Amino acid sequence: MQATTSIESADVASQRARESTMLSPRFYTTDFKAMDRLDISSMRTQWDAMMAEYEGDNNHDHFQRTPEFATEVAERFSQVSPAMRQEFLDFLISSLTSEFSGCILYNEIFRNVENPDIKQLMRFMARDESRHASFINQSLKDFGLGIDLGDLKRTKAYTYFKPKYIFYATYLSEKIGYARYITIFRQLEKNPEKRFHPIFRWFERWCNDEFRHGESFALIMRANPHLLRGGNVYWIRFFLLAVYATMYVRDHTRPMLHNEMGLESTTYDYTVFRITNEITRQVFPVMLDIDNPAFRSGLARLFDLQTRMDAAKKRGGLIGNLQRAGLAAAALATFVRLYTLPVLRNELTAEVRMAPAW
């Protein structure tokens, strides 16, 4: 399913990045005073080791393009179809927006807190996310579609999240980002003829940043175990479902991107879900039963409803708007049914990182 407007100019690319929809990455703000009160003293040894890793900055020279980058773009990407080109550009824009969202949030927390532990972490994470966003933006500039990140920061709408929502959502997004990048990298490592753009060569070390970022939030949650108990378990379930469902629907709107890499969207998504489940069970007390047929059919229904909502939006007018409202209600009902499905309880409560061997 293609977007209604082709991405052929920097203005359109910027407009796409500014969009605030159910599927588009958002910008966030939070309660800085509450962040300031965080105490990670019970995880001091692990925390200091993590900060030493950040200080070492073993990826400091990773996000630099090689002289062959532009040549490979010209030789390989020129062979893809116009429709595939649009899906890849949409992928780059949403990825840039997501990375820059983290950069802004972490930088704002850094500027507004006094807690030395949180301040140090946010400085490092803002540094990493800035590199990621700039690296992606350079690839957009190859096509004359570079996004003015300063303008994006000023003009995109912000969503307020409580700190605990930031922890759950960011931990998940970083871990699922790791799973996505490493799955793509391994696929293209085995099938280099499928690597239609050189940016994928950077995904292995890129995902190391994603994994470390997630572990930082894991330490915060372990140091504040009330975040993982009681009524907060319901919030964890909500964010697990929201992140998985958003990824599934978004990925299925651009199936050619995966096909070009020799992947199939559904198989790819459930591979990523499985990796993410295995990682997050080290922290979260529950995980989604992704093999439940009702779960799988529910995600497929959400994608079908989203496709029909997009068609209704394109139709417009009174009938189109009424159709969208009805389909949105059906999507909400489907999400609620998915939320009420039984979840799997985790017994693993690791106090140290257990990096997966994917």
C-alpha positions as CSV (number, residue, x, y, z in Angstrom):
1,M,0.0,0.0,0.0
2,Q,1.5,3.3,-1.1
3,A,1.2,6.7,0.5
4,T,-1.2,9.0,-1.4
5,T,1.6,11.6,-2.1
6,S,4.9,10.4,-3.7
7,I,8.1,11.5,-2.0
8,E,9.7,13.5,-4.7
9,S,10.8,16.7,-2.9
10,A,12.3,17.8,0.4
11,D,9.1,19.6,1.3
12,V,7.1,16.4,0.9
13,A,9.7,14.4,2.9
14,S,9.5,17.0,5.7
15,Q,5.7,17.0,5.6
16,R,5.8,13.2,6.0
17,A,8.2,13.5,9.0
18,R,5.9,16.0,10.7
19,E,2.8,13.8,10.4
20,S,1.1,12.7,13.6
21,T,-0.8,9.5,12.9
22,M,-1.3,6.2,14.7
23,L,1.6,4.7,12.7
24,S,4.1,7.6,12.5
25,P,6.9,8.1,15.1
26,R,6.1,10.8,17.6
27,F,8.0,13.4,19.6
28,Y,7.7,13.3,23.4
29,T,8.1,15.4,26.5
30,T,7.9,14.2,30.1
31,D,7.9,15.1,33.8
32,F,11.5,16.3,34.4
33,K,11.1,16.6,38.2
34,A,10.0,13.0,38.4
35,M,13.0,12.0,36.3
36,D,15.2,13.9,38.7
37,R,13.9,11.8,41.6
38,L,15.0,8.5,40.1
39,D,17.4,6.4,42.2
40,I,19.6,3.8,40.6
41,S,21.8,3.1,43.7
42,S,20.7,-0.5,43.9
43,M,22.2,-1.1,40.5
44,R,25.3,1.0,41.0
45,T,27.9,-1.6,39.9
46,Q,26.0,-2.4,36.7
47,W,25.2,1.3,36.1
48,D,28.8,2.4,36.4
49,A,29.9,-0.4,34.0
50,M,27.3,0.7,31.5
51,M,28.4,4.4,31.7
52,A,32.0,3.3,31.1
53,E,30.8,1.6,27.9
54,Y,29.2,4.8,26.8
55,E,32.3,6.8,27.7
56,G,34.4,4.4,25.7
57,D,32.2,5.2,22.7
58,N,33.3,2.2,20.6
59,N,31.0,3.3,17.8
60,H,32.4,6.8,17.5
61,D,33.8,6.3,14.1
62,H,31.1,4.0,12.8
63,F,28.6,6.4,11.3
64,Q,30.9,7.8,8.6
65,R,30.3,7.0,5.0
66,T,33.0,5.3,3.0
67,P,34.1,6.6,-0.4
68,E,32.2,3.7,-2.1
69,F,28.9,4.6,-0.5
70,A,27.7,7.0,-3.3
71,T,28.9,4.7,-6.0
72,E,27.0,1.7,-4.5
73,V,23.8,3.9,-4.3
74,A,24.1,4.8,-7.9
75,E,24.8,1.2,-9.1
76,R,22.4,-0.8,-6.9
77,F,19.5,1.5,-5.9
78,S,19.0,2.7,-9.5
79,Q,17.8,-0.8,-10.3
80,V,14.8,-0.8,-8.0
81,S,11.3,0.0,-9.2
82,P,9.6,3.4,-8.6
83,A,7.2,1.8,-6.1
84,M,10.1,0.2,-4.2
85,R,11.9,3.5,-4.2
86,Q,8.9,5.1,-2.5
87,E,8.7,2.4,0.2
88,F,12.4,2.7,1.0
89,L,12.2,6.5,1.2
90,D,9.2,6.1,3.6
91,F,11.3,3.7,5.6
92,L,14.2,6.2,5.8
93,I,11.9,9.1,6.8
94,S,10.2,7.1,9.6
95,S,13.5,5.8,10.8
96,L,15.0,9.2,10.9
97,T,12.0,10.6,12.7
98,S,12.2,7.9,15.3
99,E,15.9,8.3,15.9
100,F,15.6,12.1,16.1
101,S,12.6,11.8,18.5
102,G,14.9,10.0,20.9
103,C,17.6,12.6,20.4
104,I,15.2,15.5,21.3
105,L,13.7,13.7,24.3
106,Y,17.1,12.7,25.8
107,N,18.5,16.1,25.2
108,E,15.6,17.8,26.9
109,I,15.8,15.5,29.9
110,F,19.6,16.2,30.1
111,R,18.9,20.0,30.1
112,N,16.2,19.9,32.7
113,V,17.4,17.5,35.4
114,E,20.1,17.7,38.0
115,N,20.3,14.0,38.9
116,P,23.9,13.2,37.9
117,D,23.2,9.6,36.9
118,I,20.2,10.5,34.6
119,K,22.0,13.5,33.2
120,Q,25.0,11.5,32.2
121,L,22.9,8.8,30.6
122,M,20.8,11.2,28.6
123,R,23.9,13.0,27.3
124,F,25.3,9.8,25.9
125,M,22.0,8.6,24.5
126,A,21.3,12.0,22.8
127,R,24.8,11.8,21.3
128,D,24.1,8.3,19.8
129,E,20.6,9.2,18.5
130,S,21.9,12.4,16.9
131,R,24.5,10.3,15.0
132,H,21.9,7.9,13.8
133,A,19.5,10.6,12.6
134,S,22.2,12.5,10.8
135,F,23.5,9.3,9.1
136,I,20.0,8.5,7.8
137,N,19.5,12.1,6.7
138,Q,22.6,12.0,4.6
139,S,21.1,9.1,2.6
140,L,18.0,11.2,2.1
141,K,20.2,14.1,0.9
142,D,21.5,11.7,-1.8
143,F,18.1,12.0,-3.3
144,G,17.6,15.7,-2.7
145,L,15.3,14.9,0.2
146,G,17.2,16.0,3.2
147,I,15.1,17.1,6.2
148,D,15.8,20.3,8.2
149,L,16.0,18.7,11.6
150,G,15.9,22.1,13.4
151,D,12.7,22.9,11.6
152,L,11.3,19.5,12.4
153,K,12.0,20.0,16.1
154,R,10.1,23.3,16.0
155,T,7.1,22.2,14.0
156,K,6.3,18.6,14.9
157,A,3.7,18.1,17.6
158,Y,4.8,16.7,21.0
159,T,3.1,14.1,23.1
160,Y,3.4,14.1,26.9
161,F,4.3,10.8,28.5
162,K,4.8,10.0,32.2
163,P,8.3,8.8,32.9
164,K,7.2,5.2,33.4
165,Y,5.6,5.3,30.0
166,I,8.9,6.6,28.6
167,F,10.7,3.7,30.2
168,Y,8.3,1.0,28.9
169,A,8.0,2.4,25.4
170,T,11.7,3.3,24.9
171,Y,12.9,0.1,26.3
172,L,10.7,-1.8,23.9
173,S,11.5,0.4,20.9
174,E,15.2,0.1,21.5
175,K,15.0,-3.7,21.9
176,I,12.7,-4.2,18.9
177,G,15.0,-1.9,16.9
178,Y,17.9,-4.2,17.8
179,A,15.9,-7.2,16.7
180,R,14.9,-5.5,13.4
181,Y,18.4,-4.4,12.5
182,I,20.1,-7.6,13.3
183,T,17.5,-9.7,11.4
184,I,18.0,-7.5,8.3
185,F,21.7,-7.5,8.6
186,R,22.0,-11.3,9.0
187,Q,19.6,-11.8,6.0
188,L,21.7,-9.5,3.8
189,E,25.0,-10.9,5.1
190,K,23.8,-14.3,3.7
191,N,22.3,-12.8,0.6
192,P,24.5,-9.8,-0.4
193,E,22.9,-9.7,-3.8
194,K,19.7,-8.5,-2.0
195,R,21.5,-5.5,-0.4
196,F,20.0,-2.8,-2.7
197,H,21.3,0.1,-0.6
198,P,24.6,0.4,1.3
199,I,23.1,1.8,4.6
200,F,22.3,-1.8,5.5
201,R,26.0,-2.5,5.9
202,W,26.0,-0.3,9.0
203,F,23.2,-2.2,10.8
204,E,25.3,-4.7,12.8
205,R,27.1,-2.1,14.8
206,W,24.1,0.2,14.8
207,C,22.1,-2.4,16.6
208,N,24.8,-2.5,19.3
209,D,23.7,1.0,20.2
210,E,20.1,0.0,20.2
211,F,20.8,-2.9,22.6
212,R,22.8,-0.8,25.0
213,H,20.1,1.9,25.1
214,G,17.5,-0.7,26.0
215,E,19.7,-2.1,28.8
216,S,20.1,1.4,30.3
217,F,16.3,1.6,30.7
218,A,16.3,-1.9,32.0
219,L,18.7,-0.9,34.8
220,I,16.4,2.0,35.7
221,M,13.4,-0.3,35.9
222,R,15.3,-2.9,37.9
223,A,16.5,-0.2,40.3
224,N,12.8,0.9,40.8
225,P,11.1,-2.5,40.9
226,H,7.7,-1.0,41.7
227,L,7.6,-0.1,38.0
228,L,7.4,-3.8,37.2
229,R,4.7,-4.8,39.7
230,G,1.1,-4.4,40.5
231,G,-1.0,-2.2,38.3
232,N,2.0,-1.3,36.2
233,V,1.9,-4.8,34.7
234,Y,-1.2,-3.7,32.8
235,W,0.7,-0.7,31.3
236,I,3.5,-3.1,30.3
237,R,1.0,-5.3,28.5
238,F,-0.5,-2.2,26.8
239,F,2.9,-1.0,25.5
240,L,3.9,-4.5,24.4
241,L,0.8,-4.8,22.3
242,A,0.9,-1.2,21.0
243,V,4.5,-1.5,19.9
244,Y,4.0,-5.0,18.3
245,A,0.8,-4.0,16.6
246,T,2.2,-0.7,15.2
247,M,5.2,-2.5,13.8
248,Y,3.1,-5.2,12.2
249,V,0.7,-2.8,10.5
250,R,3.5,-0.4,9.4
251,D,5.6,-3.2,8.0
252,H,2.7,-4.6,6.0
253,T,2.0,-1.3,4.4
254,R,5.4,-1.6,2.7
255,P,5.8,-5.3,1.8
256,M,8.1,-4.6,-1.2
257,L,10.8,-3.4,1.1
258,H,11.0,-6.8,2.7
259,N,10.5,-8.7,-0.5
260,E,13.4,-6.9,-2.1
261,M,15.6,-8.2,0.8
262,G,14.3,-11.7,0.4
263,L,12.1,-11.4,3.4
264,E,8.3,-11.8,3.8
265,S,6.7,-9.2,6.1
266,T,4.8,-11.6,8.4
267,T,7.7,-14.0,8.8
268,Y,10.0,-11.1,9.4
269,D,7.8,-9.5,12.0
270,Y,7.3,-12.7,14.0
271,T,11.0,-13.4,13.9
272,V,11.5,-9.9,15.4
273,F,8.8,-10.5,18.0
274,R,10.4,-13.7,19.1
275,I,13.8,-12.1,19.5
276,T,12.2,-9.2,21.4
277,N,10.2,-11.6,23.7
278,E,13.4,-13.4,24.6
279,I,15.2,-10.2,25.5
280,T,12.4,-8.4,27.3
281,R,11.6,-11.4,29.5
282,Q,14.7,-10.5,31.4
283,V,12.9,-7.4,32.7
284,F,9.2,-7.5,32.1
285,P,7.1,-9.9,34.2
286,V,5.0,-10.8,31.1
287,M,5.3,-11.3,27.4
288,L,2.8,-11.6,24.6
289,D,1.8,-15.1,23.4
290,I,2.7,-14.4,19.7
291,D,1.9,-18.0,18.7
292,N,-1.7,-17.8,19.8
293,P,-3.8,-18.0,16.6
294,A,-6.1,-15.3,18.0
295,F,-3.2,-13.0,18.4
296,R,-2.0,-13.5,14.9
297,S,-5.5,-13.2,13.4
298,G,-6.0,-10.0,15.4
299,L,-2.9,-8.3,14.0
300,A,-3.9,-9.3,10.5
301,R,-7.3,-7.8,11.1
302,L,-5.7,-4.5,12.3
303,F,-3.8,-4.3,9.1
304,D,-6.9,-5.0,7.0
305,L,-8.8,-2.3,8.9
306,Q,-5.9,0.2,8.5
307,T,-5.9,-0.5,4.7
308,R,-9.6,0.2,4.5
309,M,-9.3,3.3,6.6
310,D,-6.6,4.6,4.3
311,A,-9.0,4.0,1.3
312,A,-11.8,5.8,3.1
313,K,-9.5,8.7,3.8
314,K,-8.6,8.9,0.2
315,R,-12.3,8.8,-0.8
316,G,-13.1,11.7,1.5
317,G,-16.4,13.4,1.9
318,L,-19.2,12.5,4.2
319,I,-19.3,8.8,3.2
320,G,-15.5,8.5,3.5
321,N,-15.5,10.1,6.9
322,L,-18.3,7.9,8.2
323,Q,-16.5,4.8,6.9
324,R,-13.3,5.9,8.7
325,A,-15.2,6.4,12.0
326,G,-16.7,2.9,11.7
327,L,-13.4,1.3,10.8
328,A,-11.6,3.1,13.6
329,A,-14.2,1.8,16.1
330,A,-13.6,-1.7,14.8
331,A,-9.8,-1.3,15.1
332,L,-10.2,-0.2,18.7
333,A,-12.5,-3.2,19.5
334,T,-9.9,-5.5,17.9
335,F,-7.1,-3.9,19.9
336,V,-9.1,-4.4,23.1
337,R,-9.7,-8.1,22.3
338,L,-6.0,-8.5,21.7
339,Y,-5.3,-6.9,25.0
340,T,-7.5,-9.3,26.9
341,L,-5.8,-12.4,25.4
342,P,-3.8,-14.4,28.0
343,V,-0.2,-13.5,28.3
344,L,2.8,-15.6,29.3
345,R,4.3,-15.1,32.7
346,N,8.1,-14.7,33.0
347,E,10.2,-16.5,35.6
348,L,13.5,-15.2,34.4
349,T,14.7,-12.2,36.5
350,A,18.2,-11.7,35.4
351,E,20.3,-9.0,37.2
352,V,22.9,-8.9,34.4
353,R,22.7,-8.5,30.7
354,M,22.2,-11.6,28.7
355,A,23.0,-10.5,25.1
356,P,21.3,-12.8,22.6
357,A,23.3,-14.8,20.2
358,W,21.5,-13.7,17.0
